[in-house]
């Protein structure tokens, strides 16, 4: 949503990288000129567009091995217009039954939108757990739904993601 305030945190030095994005909080200082492309991509995404992320401008700093694996799989295997269940993503990451662990990774995702935690939903398609905003849960879930809708994901009358939009087999997705 275009007016969503964003705070950034980045590394300094020769090749700065954005290491944290916080949505729904008081807007902070925009990224430095060297990271202006990343800032524009984030603005585009919040305007409903699907930018091509320049991953050289982002870093998963301070993220443990398990979280890095989950976020990297999410980025690589779940394209715009698809969703994955928490348990399904846990199984893909080698931890069947680890839905809560994946929920913890999504909750602490330092780079939402880039590593699209909004594409992870409950097994029944219910939206939950999207708290990369400090705002009330309702506002955060509205943002999650809006992000999914801008990617073409459809919902049933109960507000759940339709099964047709769930990731089926990651190999099939890679071949599309």
C-alpha distance (Angstrom), angle and dihedral (degrees) to the residues before:
residue distance angle dihedral
X1 . . .
X2 3.72 . .
X3 3.81 97.7 .
X4 3.80 95.9 49.4
X5 3.80 107.0 128.9
X6 3.80 115.1 -126.6
X7 3.80 132.4 -159.9
X8 3.80 120.6 -163.9
X9 3.78 133.0 -161.3
X10 3.79 119.5 -167.4
X11 3.76 142.3 175.0
X12 3.77 120.9 -110.1
X13 3.76 130.8 -137.0
X14 3.78 136.1 69.0
X15 3.80 94.6 -32.5
X16 3.81 109.3 27.5
X17 3.79 118.4 -165.2
X18 3.77 133.3 -167.0
X19 3.81 107.4 -114.3
X20 3.80 101.0 172.8
X21 3.79 138.5 29.5
X22 3.80 121.1 -173.9
X23 3.78 118.5 -167.0
X24 3.77 127.6 -156.6
X25 3.78 96.8 19.9
X26 3.79 129.1 108.0
X27 3.79 106.3 -62.6
X28 3.77 114.7 -104.1
X29 3.76 136.1 -159.7
X30 3.80 112.5 -49.5
X31 3.80 116.5 -113.7
X32 3.82 117.6 -85.5
X33 3.82 118.9 -91.0
X34 3.82 92.0 -95.1
X35 3.83 87.5 63.2
X36 3.80 97.6 39.8
X37 3.82 90.8 113.0
X38 3.79 90.8 58.1
X39 3.80 90.3 48.4
X40 3.82 90.8 50.9
X41 3.82 90.7 49.4
X42 3.80 90.6 52.9
X43 3.80 91.1 48.3
X44 3.81 89.6 49.8
X45 3.82 91.4 51.3
X46 3.80 91.4 49.7
X47 3.82 87.7 50.4
X48 3.81 89.6 58.0
X49 3.80 98.0 -99.2
X50 3.81 125.5 124.8
X51 3.81 107.0 -128.7
X52 3.77 125.6 -166.1
X53 3.80 102.5 -113.7
X54 3.79 117.2 -131.8
X55 3.80 95.9 -142.8
X56 3.82 91.5 -168.1
X57 3.83 86.6 75.5
X58 3.82 95.4 57.2
X59 3.80 133.3 62.7
X60 3.80 132.9 -171.4
X61 3.80 93.0 -136.8
X62 3.79 117.7 178.2
X63 3.79 93.3 10.3
X64 3.80 118.3 134.4
X65 3.80 124.4 -123.6
X66 3.83 95.0 -101.4
X67 3.81 93.2 48.8
X68 3.81 91.4 45.8
X69 3.81 90.3 51.9
X70 3.82 92.8 49.3
X71 3.81 94.5 45.8
X72 3.80 92.6 45.5
X73 3.83 91.3 50.5
X74 3.80 90.4 47.6
X75 3.80 91.1 52.0
X76 3.81 93.5 45.1
X77 3.80 102.0 40.2
X78 3.79 108.5 31.2
X79 3.80 110.4 64.5
X80 3.78 126.9 -169.3
X81 3.79 109.8 -71.8
X82 3.81 94.8 34.8
X83 3.79 134.3 86.0
X84 3.78 134.7 -160.8
X85 3.80 130.6 -154.7
X86 3.79 120.7 -116.9
X87 3.81 90.6 -117.0
X88 3.78 92.7 44.7
X89 3.80 91.2 53.8
X90 3.81 90.2 46.9
X91 3.80 89.9 54.1
X92 3.82 91.5 48.1
X93 3.81 87.9 52.6
X94 3.81 91.0 52.6
X95 3.80 99.0 -101.1
X96 3.83 109.1 103.5
X97 3.79 109.6 -165.9
X98 3.80 90.6 25.2
X99 3.82 98.5 118.3
X100 3.81 92.6 126.8
X101 3.79 91.0 49.9
X102 3.81 89.2 53.5
X103 3.81 88.7 48.6
X104 3.79 88.2 55.8
X105 3.80 90.9 51.4
X106 3.81 91.5 49.6
X107 3.82 91.3 47.9
X108 3.81 91.2 53.4
X109 3.82 96.4 39.0
X110 3.82 103.2 139.6
X111 3.81 93.4 -161.9
X112 3.81 109.5 45.0
X113 3.79 114.7 -179.7
X114 3.82 90.1 25.9
X115 3.81 91.5 57.7
X116 3.81 92.9 31.7
X117 3.81 105.0 -135.1
X118 3.82 87.7 164.8
X119 3.83 87.2 74.3
X120 3.82 92.0 64.8
X121 3.81 113.4 89.0
X122 3.80 139.8 162.0
X123 3.81 116.4 -76.8
X124 3.81 90.0 -105.5
X125 3.81 91.9 53.0
X126 3.80 95.4 -103.3
X127 3.78 115.8 146.6
X128 3.77 113.0 -124.1
X129 3.75 143.1 135.3
X130 3.79 98.4 43.0
X131 3.77 101.0 139.0
X132 3.78 105.4 142.4
X133 3.78 83.1 119.7
X134 3.78 123.4 75.7
X135 3.80 87.1 -145.8
X136 3.79 122.5 100.8
X137 3.79 116.4 -65.5
X138 3.81 91.5 -108.0
X139 3.80 93.4 59.8
X140 3.79 91.5 46.0
X141 3.80 91.9 50.8
X142 3.81 90.7 48.2
X143 3.81 87.9 54.4
X144 3.82 90.4 49.0
X145 3.80 91.6 51.1
X146 3.81 92.0 45.6
X147 3.82 91.5 50.9
X148 3.81 90.4 50.9
X149 3.80 92.5 46.5
X150 3.82 91.0 52.3
X151 3.81 85.9 56.6
X152 3.81 91.8 53.0
X153 3.81 98.3 -102.9
X154 3.80 113.0 150.7
X155 3.80 130.3 -147.9
X156 3.78 133.1 -149.6
X157 3.82 124.9 -126.2
X158 3.83 90.3 -86.8
X159 3.83 91.1 57.0
X160 3.81 95.2 -107.0
X161 3.79 124.5 134.1
X162 3.80 109.6 -100.0
X163 3.82 112.9 -110.7
X164 3.82 91.3 -120.6
X165 3.82 88.5 72.2
X166 3.80 96.3 55.7
X167 3.77 119.0 107.3
X168 3.77 106.9 -104.1
X169 3.76 110.2 -178.3
X170 3.80 117.5 -5.1
X171 3.80 90.0 -143.9
X172 3.81 89.4 58.9
X173 3.80 90.6 52.0
X174 3.80 92.2 50.6
X175 3.80 89.9 52.0
X176 3.83 94.8 51.2
